[in-house]
Amino acid sequence: MLVHEGAERTVGIDGRLGCSLAAIAGAVNAAGFLAVGYYSANMTGNVSTLATGLHGGHSGLVASCLGLIGAFVVGAVLSTLLVNAGRRRALPSIYAWSILLEAALLGILGLVDMLLPATPRGPTLAYGLSFLMGLQNATVTRISGARVRTTHMTGMLTDVGIELADWLDSFIHPVDPAQLARTRERLWLHGGIVLSFTAGGIAGAFLYGWWSATFLLVLAGLLVCLSFPGTRRLR
């Protein structure tokens, strides 16, 4: 899932990777909100909150939103630099190593949540989780050729709406069977990612409520399991 690029990737590979990481992203997003009151994957909401904060003169809220947005972008930048360096060295495992880095940092944030007092804990978790969501989203976007995004549900839902309309339209205006098959594949792919993110969010809300910081360590372990097979591919 984290090795093949370009023409080597199939809808099945993209689907397995997208659904797996979207479920984890949904869980992280829900857990982060319960922990610190911010959504780490919802940059649309954070930008909107930034705008309303500016209007209301809430400087603290504006600074927090700027920090979350900046952390997300920095995570995406780091992921892209890693991937570019790996591509130049013909390392197909670079995507797996990027996800393994996410796992390691998420494990550290789990320990932060577990051990630090409230004052440094809140900002560290908020900005750290946003950084990880940017890193993950950029990694998956690059390896899938922008067909899959695991934290950007607005875009995924837009794709679902477009593909659903194309599929319904085919009942009235027949199209080429191959084109219809591709539409169905994309509909299942993007619909599955949205459902996985939703299911992960529901699970994350309940499990973080029950397990607290331990749940972040469990998610880190799942990321290790996803990335480990790909890290063994050197060239």
N, C-alpha and C positions, 0 to 999 in steps of 0.2 A: 504493500500500500504506500510506503514511503520511499520507494526507490524508482519506480517507473515514471518516465516523463513523456510528454508529447504523444506521438502516435501509439506508444506502448500502453498508454492508459486506456482503460475501458470504463464504461458507465458503472459496471459492477465494482471495479476498484475504487473509483471516485465515490461511489455510494457507501461502501464499507468505511472508507476513511472519513468521509464527510459526516456520516451519521455517528460514528464513534466519537470524533472530536467535538461535534456539535453537542452531543449529550454531555460531555465533560464541560464544555463551555457554558451550557445552560446551568449545570450544577454549580460551577464556580460563580456565575453571575448571581444566582439566588443566594448562595452562601455568603458572598461578599456583601450583598444588601443586608442580610440579617446581621452580619458582623459589624458593619460600619455605616450602613444607611445609604450606600451608593451602589449603582450598577456598574460593574467594571467592564462590561461588554457593550453597553448601550451608549455609544457616543452621540447618537442623534438626540437622545434625552439630555445628555450632559451639555451639548451645545445649546439646546433650548433653555435649559436651566441657567446657563451662563447668560443668555440674553435677558431672561426675566430678572436675574440677579443684578445685572447692570441697570435695568430699568428701575428696580426698587432700591438701588443703592446699597445692596448687601455685599460689601467687599469680601467678607469671609467666604461666602458662597461662590463668588466669582473666582477667587483664588483657588478654591477646591476644584471647581470644574476645569479651570485652566490646567491644574496639576494632573487631573485624570486624563484629559485630552492629550496633554504633552506626553504623559507616560505611555499611553496607547501608541502614539506616533513613534516614540523612541523604540518601543518594542518591535514595531513593524520595520523600522530602519535597521535595527540590529539583525533581525531575521534575514532581511534582504541582503545585507552585507555578507552575512555568513553563507547564504545560498550562492551569491555571486562568486565568492571566493572558492566555494566547493565546485561550482561549475567550471571555473577556470582550471582547476586541478583534476577535472574529470572524476569527481567523487560522487557517485550516485547516492551514497549514504548520508550526504550532508543534510537532507531533509529529516532523516531519522535522528541525527544528532541535534538538530534544532529542537525537535520535540522532546528529546531527552534532556536538553538544557531547560526547557519549560518544566519538565518533571522535577528536576533538581531544585529549581527556584521555587516551585510550588511547595515542595517539601520543606524548604527553609521558611516559607511564609506560614506553613502549618505550625512549625516550631515557634515562630514569632507570635502567632495567635495563642499558642499554648503557654508561653513563658513570659512574655513581656507585659508590663503594666499597661493600663488603658491609654495613657497619654501618648507614648510613642507607637503603641500597637495600631491604633486606628489609622493614622496616615500611612504607615508602612504597608498595612494590608490593602488599603484603598488604592494607592499608587502602584504597589507591587502587582496586584491582580490585574489592573488595567494594562500594565506593561506586558504581562503574560498573555492577555487576550490579543493585544496587538501583534505580539510575536507569533502566536499560533495562527491568527488569521492570515498574516502575510505568508507564512510558510505554506499553508494549504492553498492559498491563492496562486502562489508561484508554481507549485508542483502540479496543480490541476489546470493550469492555463486560464485561471480566473473563472472556471466553471463552478467552483465550489468555494463558499465562504462560510466559516463555521460560527462566526459571531454576528454576522450582518443579516438579521432576519428580515429587515425591511426589503433588502434586495432580493432575498430568497422568495418572500411572499409575492413580490412584484413578478418574478419569473414564474411562480406557480399560476398567478392570474393570467399572464400572457399565454402560457402553455395550455392552461385549461380552456381558454377562449379558442385557441387554435384547434384543440381537440374537438370541442363542441361544434365549431364551424365546419369541421370535416364531414359531419353528418348531413349538412345542407349542401356544401360545395365540395365534392370529392377531390382529394388531392393524391399525389403520388404515394403509394404504400410505404416506400422507404422513408419519405419525409414524415408521414404519420407515425411510423415506428420510432423515429428520432424524437418526435414531439412527446410520445408516450414515455420514452426513456427519460427525457429531461424532466417531465412532470413527476415521475416516480422518484427521481434523484432529488429534486428540490423539495418536493413534498415530504420525502423521508427525512431530509435534514431539518426541516421546520418541526416535524413531529418529534425528532430526536432531541432537539434543543428544548422543546416544551417538556418532554418527559424527563430530561436531565434537570431542568429547573424545578419541576415538582419534587423529584427525588432529592435534589440538593436542599430544598427548603425543609423537608422533613428530616433528612439525615443530619444536616448541620444543626438543626434544632435539638436532635437527640445526642449527637456525638461531638459537637463543637469542633475544635481544632483537629481532632482525630480524622474527621471526614476529609479535610484537605490532604492529609497524609495518604489516605486511601486513594484519592484522585491522583496524587502523584505516583502511586504504585501502578495504577491503571495506565498512566502515560508511559511509564517505563516498559510495561508489557507490550504496548503498541509500538514503541520505538525500537525495542531491542532487536527484533529480527532484521530490521533495516540497517542497524549499525554494524552488522557483520559483513556487509557488502562494501568492500574496499574500492574496487574499480569495475 
